[in-house]
């Protein structure tokens, strides 16, 4: 799961859970943030582990899945 927050950072990690308040917990998370434009690499990353992202800070949320997983979510099974 890739989650963006309002200060411009992004967190990529495995979805662990969503609590009653809408906070997302990611495990094995990596933080990506923009650094100075003079640097050869525009993004810096660092490993964080288990993190909680408050719902009030979240601006975007993307889930990576295979085509088979996407089709299984669309099927109407009873």
PDB file of N, CA, C and O in Angstrom:
ATOM      1  N   UNK A   1       0.843  -1.167   0.000  1.00  0.00           N
ATOM      2  CA  UNK A   1       0.000   0.000   0.000  1.00  0.00           C
ATOM      3  C   UNK A   1       0.891   1.234   0.000  1.00  0.00           C
ATOM      4  O   UNK A   1       1.900   1.278   0.704  1.00  0.00           O
ATOM      5  N   UNK A   2       0.524   2.215  -0.776  1.00  0.00           N
ATOM      6  CA  UNK A   2       1.248   3.484  -0.848  1.00  0.00           C
ATOM      7  C   UNK A   2       0.329   4.568  -0.288  1.00  0.00           C
ATOM      8  O   UNK A   2      -0.776   4.768  -0.792  1.00  0.00           O
ATOM      9  N   UNK A   3       0.785   5.271   0.757  1.00  0.00           N
ATOM     10  CA  UNK A   3      -0.031   6.289   1.419  1.00  0.00           C
ATOM     11  C   UNK A   3       0.710   7.622   1.378  1.00  0.00           C
ATOM     12  O   UNK A   3       1.877   7.703   1.761  1.00  0.00           O
ATOM     13  N   UNK A   4       0.025   8.669   0.909  1.00  0.00           N
ATOM     14  CA  UNK A   4       0.584  10.017   0.894  1.00  0.00           C
ATOM     15  C   UNK A   4       0.049  10.817   2.067  1.00  0.00           C
ATOM     16  O   UNK A   4      -1.102  10.650   2.470  1.00  0.00           O
ATOM     17  N   UNK A   5       0.889  11.688   2.615  1.00  0.00           N
ATOM     18  CA  UNK A   5       0.462  12.548   3.720  1.00  0.00           C
ATOM     19  C   UNK A   5       0.613  14.008   3.321  1.00  0.00           C
ATOM     20  O   UNK A   5       1.277  14.332   2.336  1.00  0.00           O
ATOM     21  N   UNK A   6      -0.023  14.898   4.111  1.00  0.00           N
ATOM     22  CA  UNK A   6      -0.135  16.295   3.711  1.00  0.00           C
ATOM     23  C   UNK A   6       1.165  17.096   3.710  1.00  0.00           C
ATOM     24  O   UNK A   6       1.159  18.232   3.234  1.00  0.00           O
ATOM     25  N   UNK A   7       2.262  16.574   4.208  1.00  0.00           N
ATOM     26  CA  UNK A   7       3.534  17.303   4.137  1.00  0.00           C
ATOM     27  C   UNK A   7       4.384  16.872   2.941  1.00  0.00           C
ATOM     28  O   UNK A   7       5.542  17.273   2.830  1.00  0.00           O
ATOM     29  N   UNK A   8       3.816  16.056   2.046  1.00  0.00           N
ATOM     30  CA  UNK A   8       4.507  15.671   0.817  1.00  0.00           C
ATOM     31  C   UNK A   8       5.216  14.332   0.867  1.00  0.00           C
ATOM     32  O   UNK A   8       5.725  13.870  -0.154  1.00  0.00           O
ATOM     33  N   UNK A   9       5.262  13.696   2.032  1.00  0.00           N
ATOM     34  CA  UNK A   9       5.918  12.399   2.127  1.00  0.00           C
ATOM     35  C   UNK A   9       4.974  11.287   1.684  1.00  0.00           C
ATOM     36  O   UNK A   9       3.754  11.447   1.674  1.00  0.00           O
ATOM     37  N   UNK A  10       5.576  10.149   1.317  1.00  0.00           N
ATOM     38  CA  UNK A  10       4.830   8.950   0.963  1.00  0.00           C
ATOM     39  C   UNK A  10       5.385   7.785   1.766  1.00  0.00           C
ATOM     40  O   UNK A  10       6.582   7.723   2.048  1.00  0.00           O
ATOM     41  N   UNK A  11       4.505   6.866   2.129  1.00  0.00           N
ATOM     42  CA  UNK A  11       4.907   5.674   2.863  1.00  0.00           C
ATOM     43  C   UNK A  11       4.459   4.451   2.080  1.00  0.00           C
ATOM     44  O   UNK A  11       3.297   4.351   1.687  1.00  0.00           O
ATOM     45  N   UNK A  12       5.370   3.529   1.856  1.00  0.00           N
ATOM     46  CA  UNK A  12       5.089   2.289   1.147  1.00  0.00           C
ATOM     47  C   UNK A  12       5.308   1.140   2.114  1.00  0.00           C
ATOM     48  O   UNK A  12       6.383   1.014   2.701  1.00  0.00           O
ATOM     49  N   UNK A  13       4.290   0.298   2.284  1.00  0.00           N
ATOM     50  CA  UNK A  13       4.420  -0.820   3.208  1.00  0.00           C
ATOM     51  C   UNK A  13       3.275  -1.802   3.054  1.00  0.00           C
ATOM     52  O   UNK A  13       2.384  -1.618   2.225  1.00  0.00           O
ATOM     53  N   UNK A  14       3.315  -2.843   3.863  1.00  0.00           N
ATOM     54  CA  UNK A  14       2.261  -3.854   3.853  1.00  0.00           C
ATOM     55  C   UNK A  14       1.144  -3.402   4.789  1.00  0.00           C
ATOM     56  O   UNK A  14       1.386  -3.054   5.944  1.00  0.00           O
ATOM     57  N   UNK A  15      -0.085  -3.414   4.270  1.00  0.00           N
ATOM     58  CA  UNK A  15      -1.240  -3.031   5.075  1.00  0.00           C
ATOM     59  C   UNK A  15      -1.380  -4.001   6.239  1.00  0.00           C
ATOM     60  O   UNK A  15      -1.394  -5.216   6.043  1.00  0.00           O
ATOM     61  N   UNK A  16      -1.485  -3.463   7.454  1.00  0.00           N
ATOM     62  CA  UNK A  16      -1.662  -4.295   8.638  1.00  0.00           C
ATOM     63  C   UNK A  16      -3.096  -4.195   9.144  1.00  0.00           C
ATOM     64  O   UNK A  16      -3.759  -5.215   9.334  1.00  0.00           O
ATOM     65  N   UNK A  17      -3.584  -2.966   9.366  1.00  0.00           N
ATOM     66  CA  UNK A  17      -4.969  -2.806   9.806  1.00  0.00           C
ATOM     67  C   UNK A  17      -5.415  -1.351   9.698  1.00  0.00           C
ATOM     68  O   UNK A  17      -4.623  -0.440   9.458  1.00  0.00           O
ATOM     69  N   UNK A  18      -6.718  -1.180   9.886  1.00  0.00           N
ATOM     70  CA  UNK A  18      -7.370   0.121   9.899  1.00  0.00           C
ATOM     71  C   UNK A  18      -8.175   0.169  11.194  1.00  0.00           C
ATOM     72  O   UNK A  18      -8.993  -0.717  11.443  1.00  0.00           O
ATOM     73  N   UNK A  19      -7.955   1.195  12.025  1.00  0.00           N
ATOM     74  CA  UNK A  19      -8.688   1.249  13.288  1.00  0.00           C
ATOM     75  C   UNK A  19     -10.008   2.014  13.150  1.00  0.00           C
ATOM     76  O   UNK A  19     -10.340   2.490  12.064  1.00  0.00           O
ATOM     77  N   UNK A  20     -10.757   2.130  14.246  1.00  0.00           N
ATOM     78  CA  UNK A  20     -12.075   2.771  14.215  1.00  0.00           C
ATOM     79  C   UNK A  20     -12.017   4.227  13.775  1.00  0.00           C
ATOM     80  O   UNK A  20     -12.966   4.739  13.181  1.00  0.00           O
ATOM     81  N   UNK A  21     -10.908   4.892  14.066  1.00  0.00           N
ATOM     82  CA  UNK A  21     -10.754   6.301  13.706  1.00  0.00           C
ATOM     83  C   UNK A  21     -10.289   6.503  12.265  1.00  0.00           C
ATOM     84  O   UNK A  21     -10.187   7.640  11.807  1.00  0.00           O
ATOM     85  N   UNK A  22     -10.010   5.429  11.554  1.00  0.00           N
ATOM     86  CA  UNK A  22      -9.554   5.522  10.167  1.00  0.00           C
ATOM     87  C   UNK A  22      -8.051   5.635  10.012  1.00  0.00           C
ATOM     88  O   UNK A  22      -7.562   5.893   8.912  1.00  0.00           O
ATOM     89  N   UNK A  23      -7.309   5.447  11.093  1.00  0.00           N
ATOM     90  CA  UNK A  23      -5.848   5.461  11.015  1.00  0.00           C
ATOM     91  C   UNK A  23      -5.374   4.164  10.365  1.00  0.00           C
ATOM     92  O   UNK A  23      -5.925   3.095  10.627  1.00  0.00           O
ATOM     93  N   UNK A  24      -4.367   4.261   9.530  1.00  0.00           N
ATOM     94  CA  UNK A  24      -3.812   3.088   8.844  1.00  0.00           C
ATOM     95  C   UNK A  24      -2.508   2.682   9.523  1.00  0.00           C
ATOM     96  O   UNK A  24      -1.677   3.529   9.852  1.00  0.00           O
ATOM     97  N   UNK A  25      -2.343   1.394   9.724  1.00  0.00           N
ATOM     98  CA  UNK A  25      -1.079   0.873  10.242  1.00  0.00           C
ATOM     99  C   UNK A  25      -0.423   0.055   9.132  1.00  0.00           C
ATOM    100  O   UNK A  25      -1.021  -0.873   8.587  1.00  0.00           O
ATOM    101  N   UNK A  26       0.815   0.419   8.810  1.00  0.00           N
ATOM    102  CA  UNK A  26       1.616  -0.286   7.810  1.00  0.00           C
ATOM    103  C   UNK A  26       2.777  -0.971   8.502  1.00  0.00           C
ATOM    104  O   UNK A  26       3.349  -0.434   9.451  1.00  0.00           O
ATOM    105  N   UNK A  27       3.124  -2.154   8.026  1.00  0.00           N
ATOM    106  CA  UNK A  27       4.318  -2.820   8.545  1.00  0.00           C
ATOM    107  C   UNK A  27       5.363  -2.898   7.437  1.00  0.00           C
ATOM    108  O   UNK A  27       5.035  -2.868   6.251  1.00  0.00           O
ATOM    109  N   UNK A  28       6.604  -2.996   7.837  1.00  0.00           N
ATOM    110  CA  UNK A  28       7.748  -2.977   6.906  1.00  0.00           C
ATOM    111  C   UNK A  28       7.692  -1.739   6.014  1.00  0.00           C
ATOM    112  O   UNK A  28       7.945  -1.821   4.812  1.00  0.00           O
ATOM    113  N   UNK A  29       7.364  -0.604   6.603  1.00  0.00           N
ATOM    114  CA  UNK A  29       7.167   0.634   5.847  1.00  0.00           C
ATOM    115  C   UNK A  29       8.488   1.309   5.491  1.00  0.00           C
ATOM    116  O   UNK A  29       9.477   1.225   6.220  1.00  0.00           O
ATOM    117  N   UNK A  30       8.462   1.977   4.351  1.00  0.00           N
ATOM    118  CA  UNK A  30       9.584   2.786   3.883  1.00  0.00           C
ATOM    119  C   UNK A  30       9.032   4.184   3.608  1.00  0.00           C
ATOM    120  O   UNK A  30       7.986   4.332   2.976  1.00  0.00           O
ATOM    121  N   UNK A  31       9.739   5.204   4.084  1.00  0.00           N
ATOM    122  CA  UNK A  31       9.332   6.596   3.877  1.00  0.00           C
ATOM    123  C   UNK A  31      10.073   7.153   2.665  1.00  0.00           C
ATOM    124  O   UNK A  31      11.278   6.945   2.521  1.00  0.00           O
ATOM    125  N   UNK A  32       9.359   7.855   1.802  1.00  0.00           N
ATOM    126  CA  UNK A  32       9.942   8.546   0.662  1.00  0.00           C
ATOM    127  C   UNK A  32       9.642  10.030   0.818  1.00  0.00           C
ATOM    128  O   UNK A  32       8.497  10.414   1.056  1.00  0.00           O
ATOM    129  N   UNK A  33      10.676  10.867   0.684  1.00  0.00           N
ATOM    130  CA  UNK A  33      10.456  12.306   0.779  1.00  0.00           C
ATOM    131  C   UNK A  33      11.346  13.036  -0.201  1.00  0.00           C
ATOM    132  O   UNK A  33      12.423  12.558  -0.555  1.00  0.00           O
ATOM    133  N   UNK A  34      10.892  14.198  -0.638  1.00  0.00           N
ATOM    134  CA  UNK A  34      11.661  15.031  -1.561  1.00  0.00           C
ATOM    135  C   UNK A  34      12.796  15.695  -0.807  1.00  0.00           C
ATOM    136  O   UNK A  34      12.667  16.082   0.354  1.00  0.00           O
ATOM    137  N   UNK A  35      13.910  15.812  -1.507  1.00  0.00           N
ATOM    138  CA  UNK A  35      15.057  16.514  -0.929  1.00  0.00           C
ATOM    139  C   UNK A  35      15.428  17.659  -1.857  1.00  0.00           C
ATOM    140  O   UNK A  35      14.723  17.925  -2.831  1.00  0.00           O
ATOM    141  N   UNK A  36      16.497  18.317  -1.571  1.00  0.00           N
ATOM    142  CA  UNK A  36      16.905  19.494  -2.354  1.00  0.00           C
ATOM    143  C   UNK A  36      16.989  19.189  -3.856  1.00  0.00           C
ATOM    144  O   UNK A  36      17.351  18.088  -4.272  1.00  0.00           O
ATOM    145  N   UNK A  37      16.655  20.168  -4.618  1.00  0.00           N
ATOM    146  CA  UNK A  37      16.686  19.995  -6.079  1.00  0.00           C
ATOM    147  C   UNK A  37      18.103  19.876  -6.621  1.00  0.00           C
ATOM    148  O   UNK A  37      18.301  19.344  -7.713  1.00  0.00           O
ATOM    149  N   UNK A  38      19.083  20.357  -5.883  1.00  0.00           N
ATOM    150  CA  UNK A  38      20.470  20.287  -6.349  1.00  0.00           C
ATOM    151  C   UNK A  38      21.039  18.873  -6.242  1.00  0.00           C
ATOM    152  O   UNK A  38      22.092  18.578  -6.806  1.00  0.00           O
ATOM    153  N   UNK A  39      20.342  18.012  -5.523  1.00  0.00           N
ATOM    154  CA  UNK A  39      20.811  16.644  -5.335  1.00  0.00           C
ATOM    155  C   UNK A  39      20.550  15.821  -6.594  1.00  0.00           C
ATOM    156  O   UNK A  39      19.555  16.059  -7.279  1.00  0.00           O
ATOM    157  N   UNK A  40      21.429  14.846  -6.920  1.00  0.00           N
ATOM    158  CA  UNK A  40      21.197  14.019  -8.106  1.00  0.00           C
ATOM    159  C   UNK A  40      19.947  13.146  -7.992  1.00  0.00           C
ATOM    160  O   UNK A  40      19.317  12.839  -9.004  1.00  0.00           O
ATOM    161  N   UNK A  41      19.586  12.748  -6.785  1.00  0.00           N
ATOM    162  CA  UNK A  41      18.393  11.939  -6.578  1.00  0.00           C
ATOM    163  C   UNK A  41      17.309  12.804  -5.946  1.00  0.00           C
ATOM    164  O   UNK A  41      17.515  13.338  -4.856  1.00  0.00           O
ATOM    165  N   UNK A  42      16.146  12.958  -6.611  1.00  0.00           N
ATOM    166  CA  UNK A  42      15.110  13.852  -6.085  1.00  0.00           C
ATOM    167  C   UNK A  42      14.369  13.294  -4.870  1.00  0.00           C
ATOM    168  O   UNK A  42      13.700  14.048  -4.164  1.00  0.00           O
ATOM    169  N   UNK A  43      14.472  11.991  -4.613  1.00  0.00           N
ATOM    170  CA  UNK A  43      13.775  11.382  -3.483  1.00  0.00           C
ATOM    171  C   UNK A  43      14.769  10.685  -2.561  1.00  0.00           C
ATOM    172  O   UNK A  43      15.738  10.069  -3.006  1.00  0.00           O
ATOM    173  N   UNK A  44      14.500  10.801  -1.282  1.00  0.00           N
ATOM    174  CA  UNK A  44      15.298  10.113  -0.275  1.00  0.00           C
ATOM    175  C   UNK A  44      14.383   9.096   0.403  1.00  0.00           C
ATOM    176  O   UNK A  44      13.195   9.357   0.588  1.00  0.00           O
ATOM    177  N   UNK A  45      14.925   7.957   0.769  1.00  0.00           N
ATOM    178  CA  UNK A  45      14.095   6.946   1.428  1.00  0.00           C
ATOM    179  C   UNK A  45      14.779   6.428   2.684  1.00  0.00           C
ATOM    180  O   UNK A  45      16.005   6.433   2.799  1.00  0.00           O
ATOM    181  N   UNK A  46      13.938   5.976   3.632  1.00  0.00           N
ATOM    182  CA  UNK A  46      14.472   5.347   4.846  1.00  0.00           C
ATOM    183  C   UNK A  46      13.464   4.336   5.362  1.00  0.00           C
ATOM    184  O   UNK A  46      12.254   4.543   5.270  1.00  0.00           O
ATOM    185  N   UNK A  47      13.973   3.249   5.903  1.00  0.00           N
ATOM    186  CA  UNK A  47      13.133   2.199   6.456  1.00  0.00           C
ATOM    187  C   UNK A  47      12.606   2.590   7.821  1.00  0.00           C
ATOM    188  O   UNK A  47      13.342   3.139   8.642  1.00  0.00           O
ATOM    189  N   UNK A  48      11.332   2.311   8.069  1.00  0.00           N
ATOM    190  CA  UNK A  48      10.704   2.690   9.328  1.00  0.00           C
ATOM    191  C   UNK A  48      10.168   1.511  10.130  1.00  0.00           C
ATOM    192  O   UNK A  48      10.130   1.584  11.359  1.00  0.00           O
ATOM    193  N   UNK A  49       9.760   0.446   9.489  1.00  0.00           N
ATOM    194  CA  UNK A  49       9.153  -0.677  10.208  1.00  0.00           C
ATOM    195  C   UNK A  49       7.657  -0.509  10.321  1.00  0.00           C
ATOM    196  O   UNK A  49       6.981  -0.279   9.318  1.00  0.00           O
ATOM    197  N   UNK A  50       7.120  -0.622  11.550  1.00  0.00           N
ATOM    198  CA  UNK A  50       5.690  -0.525  11.812  1.00  0.00           C
ATOM    199  C   UNK A  50       5.331   0.931  12.112  1.00  0.00           C
ATOM    200  O   UNK A  50       5.905   1.535  13.018  1.00  0.00           O
ATOM    201  N   UNK A  51       4.378   1.503  11.349  1.00  0.00           N
ATOM    202  CA  UNK A  51       3.999   2.902  11.560  1.00  0.00           C
ATOM    203  C   UNK A  51       2.485   3.061  11.544  1.00  0.00           C
ATOM    204  O   UNK A  51       1.768   2.262  10.943  1.00  0.00           O
ATOM    205  N   UNK A  52       2.014   4.104  12.212  1.00  0.00           N
ATOM    206  CA  UNK A  52       0.612   4.488  12.204  1.00  0.00           C
ATOM    207  C   UNK A  52       0.505   5.806  11.465  1.00  0.00           C
ATOM    208  O   UNK A  52       1.216   6.760  11.779  1.00  0.00           O
ATOM    209  N   UNK A  53      -0.385   5.863  10.479  1.00  0.00           N
ATOM    210  CA  UNK A  53      -0.606   7.090   9.721  1.00  0.00           C
ATOM    211  C   UNK A  53      -1.991   7.616  10.095  1.00  0.00           C
ATOM    212  O   UNK A  53      -2.996   6.983   9.770  1.00  0.00           O
ATOM    213  N   UNK A  54      -2.058   8.762  10.773  1.00  0.00           N
ATOM    214  CA  UNK A  54      -3.348   9.304  11.186  1.00  0.00           C
ATOM    215  C   UNK A  54      -4.223   9.670   9.986  1.00  0.00           C
ATOM    216  O   UNK A  54      -3.728  10.135   8.959  1.00  0.00           O
ATOM    217  N   UNK A  55      -5.515   9.456  10.134  1.00  0.00           N
ATOM    218  CA  UNK A  55      -6.445   9.760   9.031  1.00  0.00           C
ATOM    219  C   UNK A  55      -6.443  11.252   8.709  1.00  0.00           C
ATOM    220  O   UNK A  55      -6.680  11.633   7.563  1.00  0.00           O
ATOM    221  N   UNK A  56      -6.178  12.098   9.699  1.00  0.00           N
ATOM    222  CA  UNK A  56      -6.182  13.547   9.476  1.00  0.00           C
ATOM    223  C   UNK A  56      -5.017  14.004   8.596  1.00  0.00           C
ATOM    224  O   UNK A  56      -5.083  15.081   8.004  1.00  0.00           O
ATOM    225  N   UNK A  57      -3.957  13.207   8.499  1.00  0.00           N
ATOM    226  CA  UNK A  57      -2.778  13.567   7.702  1.00  0.00           C
ATOM    227  C   UNK A  57      -2.793  12.962   6.311  1.00  0.00           C
ATOM    228  O   UNK A  57      -2.045  13.404   5.439  1.00  0.00           O
ATOM    229  N   UNK A  58      -3.625  11.968   6.089  1.00  0.00           N
ATOM    230  CA  UNK A  58      -3.609  11.207   4.844  1.00  0.00           C
ATOM    231  C   UNK A  58      -4.226  12.009   3.702  1.00  0.00           C
ATOM    232  O   UNK A  58      -5.304  12.585   3.848  1.00  0.00           O
ATOM    233  N   UNK A  59      -3.529  12.040   2.556  1.00  0.00           N
ATOM    234  CA  UNK A  59      -4.053  12.728   1.369  1.00  0.00           C
ATOM    235  C   UNK A  59      -4.352  11.764   0.226  1.00  0.00           C
ATOM    236  O   UNK A  59      -5.190  12.062  -0.626  1.00  0.00           O
ATOM    237  N   UNK A  60      -3.680  10.614   0.194  1.00  0.00           N
ATOM    238  CA  UNK A  60      -3.920   9.638  -0.868  1.00  0.00           C
ATOM    239  C   UNK A  60      -3.602   8.242  -0.359  1.00  0.00           C
ATOM    240  O   UNK A  60      -2.871   8.057   0.614  1.00  0.00           O
ATOM    241  N   UNK A  61      -4.178   7.268  -1.051  1.00  0.00           N
ATOM    242  CA  UNK A  61      -3.994   5.881  -0.649  1.00  0.00           C
ATOM    243  C   UNK A  61      -4.121   5.010  -1.905  1.00  0.00           C
ATOM    244  O   UNK A  61      -5.146   5.054  -2.586  1.00  0.00           O
ATOM    245  N   UNK A  62      -3.104   4.232  -2.210  1.00  0.00           N
ATOM    246  CA  UNK A  62      -3.110   3.366  -3.389  1.00  0.00           C
ATOM    247  C   UNK A  62      -2.728   1.952  -2.972  1.00  0.00           C
ATOM    248  O   UNK A  62      -1.843   1.745  -2.141  1.00  0.00           O
ATOM    249  N   UNK A  63      -3.415   0.991  -3.566  1.00  0.00           N
ATOM    250  CA  UNK A  63      -3.156  -0.409  -3.255  1.00  0.00           C
ATOM    251  C   UNK A  63      -2.619  -1.091  -4.498  1.00  0.00           C
ATOM    252  O   UNK A  63      -3.196  -0.973  -5.579  1.00  0.00           O
ATOM    253  N   UNK A  64      -1.513  -1.806  -4.342  1.00  0.00           N
ATOM    254  CA  UNK A  64      -0.948  -2.582  -5.435  1.00  0.00           C
ATOM    255  C   UNK A  64      -1.477  -4.009  -5.338  1.00  0.00           C
ATOM    256  O   UNK A  64      -1.423  -4.622  -4.271  1.00  0.00           O
ATOM    257  N   UNK A  65      -1.985  -4.537  -6.446  1.00  0.00           N
ATOM    258  CA  UNK A  65      -2.455  -5.923  -6.465  1.00  0.00           C
ATOM    259  C   UNK A  65      -2.338  -6.470  -7.875  1.00  0.00           C
ATOM    260  O   UNK A  65      -2.268  -5.717  -8.846  1.00  0.00           O
ATOM    261  N   UNK A  66      -2.318  -7.777  -7.972  1.00  0.00           N
ATOM    262  CA  UNK A  66      -2.237  -8.421  -9.281  1.00  0.00           C
ATOM    263  C   UNK A  66      -3.600  -8.338  -9.970  1.00  0.00           C
ATOM    264  O   UNK A  66      -4.607  -8.056  -9.322  1.00  0.00           O
ATOM    265  N   UNK A  67      -3.631  -8.578 -11.263  1.00  0.00           N
ATOM    266  CA  UNK A  67      -4.891  -8.563 -12.011  1.00  0.00           C
ATOM    267  C   UNK A  67      -5.848  -9.628 -11.487  1.00  0.00           C
ATOM    268  O   UNK A  67      -7.056  -9.400 -11.437  1.00  0.00           O
ATOM    269  N   UNK A  68      -5.323 -10.792 -11.096  1.00  0.00           N
ATOM    270  CA  UNK A  68      -6.172 -11.859 -10.572  1.00  0.00           C
ATOM    271  C   UNK A  68      -6.860 -11.427  -9.281  1.00  0.00           C
ATOM    272  O   UNK A  68      -8.037 -11.723  -9.071  1.00  0.00           O
ATOM    273  N   UNK A  69      -6.119 -10.720  -8.412  1.00  0.00           N
ATOM    274  CA  UNK A  69      -6.709 -10.233  -7.169  1.00  0.00           C
ATOM    275  C   UNK A  69      -7.780  -9.186  -7.449  1.00  0.00           C
ATOM    276  O   UNK A  69      -8.818  -9.163  -6.786  1.00  0.00           O
ATOM    277  N   UNK A  70      -7.530  -8.320  -8.431  1.00  0.00           N
ATOM    278  CA  UNK A  70      -8.515  -7.305  -8.779  1.00  0.00           C
ATOM    279  C   UNK A  70      -9.788  -7.933  -9.329  1.00  0.00           C
ATOM    280  O   UNK A  70     -10.889  -7.500  -8.988  1.00  0.00           O
ATOM    281  N   UNK A  71      -9.648  -8.954 -10.179  1.00  0.00           N
ATOM    282  CA  UNK A  71     -10.827  -9.618 -10.733  1.00  0.00           C
ATOM    283  C   UNK A  71     -11.593 -10.359  -9.653  1.00  0.00           C
ATOM    284  O   UNK A  71     -12.823 -10.388  -9.687  1.00  0.00           O
ATOM    285  N   UNK A  72     -10.896 -10.963  -8.690  1.00  0.00           N
ATOM    286  CA  UNK A  72     -11.579 -11.685  -7.621  1.00  0.00           C
ATOM    287  C   UNK A  72     -12.386 -10.732  -6.744  1.00  0.00           C
ATOM    288  O   UNK A  72     -13.428 -11.112  -6.211  1.00  0.00           O
ATOM    289  N   UNK A  73     -11.913  -9.502  -6.592  1.00  0.00           N
ATOM    290  CA  UNK A  73     -12.661  -8.516  -5.822  1.00  0.00           C
ATOM    291  C   UNK A  73     -13.924  -8.064  -6.547  1.00  0.00           C
ATOM    292  O   UNK A  73     -14.897  -7.658  -5.912  1.00  0.00           O
ATOM    293  N   UNK A  74     -13.907  -8.134  -7.879  1.00  0.00           N
ATOM    294  CA  UNK A  74     -15.053  -7.695  -8.675  1.00  0.00           C
ATOM    295  C   UNK A  74     -16.111  -8.777  -8.847  1.00  0.00           C
ATOM    296  O   UNK A  74     -17.255  -8.471  -9.185  1.00  0.00           O
ATOM    297  N   UNK A  75     -15.747 -10.047  -8.618  1.00  0.00           N
ATOM    298  CA  UNK A  75     -16.706 -11.131  -8.847  1.00  0.00           C
ATOM    299  C   UNK A  75     -17.792 -11.112  -7.782  1.00  0.00           C
ATOM    300  O   UNK A  75     -17.555 -10.729  -6.637  1.00  0.00           O
ATOM    301  N   UNK A  76     -18.977 -11.529  -8.180  1.00  0.00           N
ATOM    302  CA  UNK A  76     -20.114 -11.557  -7.266  1.00  0.00           C
ATOM    303  C   UNK A  76     -20.400 -12.981  -6.867  1.00  0.00           C
ATOM    304  O   UNK A  76     -21.204 -13.663  -7.503  1.00  0.00           O
ATOM    305  N   UNK A  77     -19.747 -13.433  -5.821  1.00  0.00           N
ATOM    306  CA  UNK A  77     -19.948 -14.785  -5.321  1.00  0.00           C
ATOM    307  C   UNK A  77     -20.847 -14.731  -4.083  1.00  0.00           C
ATOM    308  O   UNK A  77     -20.796 -13.776  -3.308  1.00  0.00           O
ATOM    309  N   UNK A  78     -21.670 -15.771  -3.909  1.00  0.00           N
ATOM    310  CA  UNK A  78     -22.531 -15.818  -2.717  1.00  0.00           C
ATOM    311  C   UNK A  78     -22.128 -16.945  -1.817  1.00  0.00           C
ATOM    312  O   UNK A  78     -22.736 -17.144  -0.765  1.00  0.00           O
TER     313      UNK A  78
END
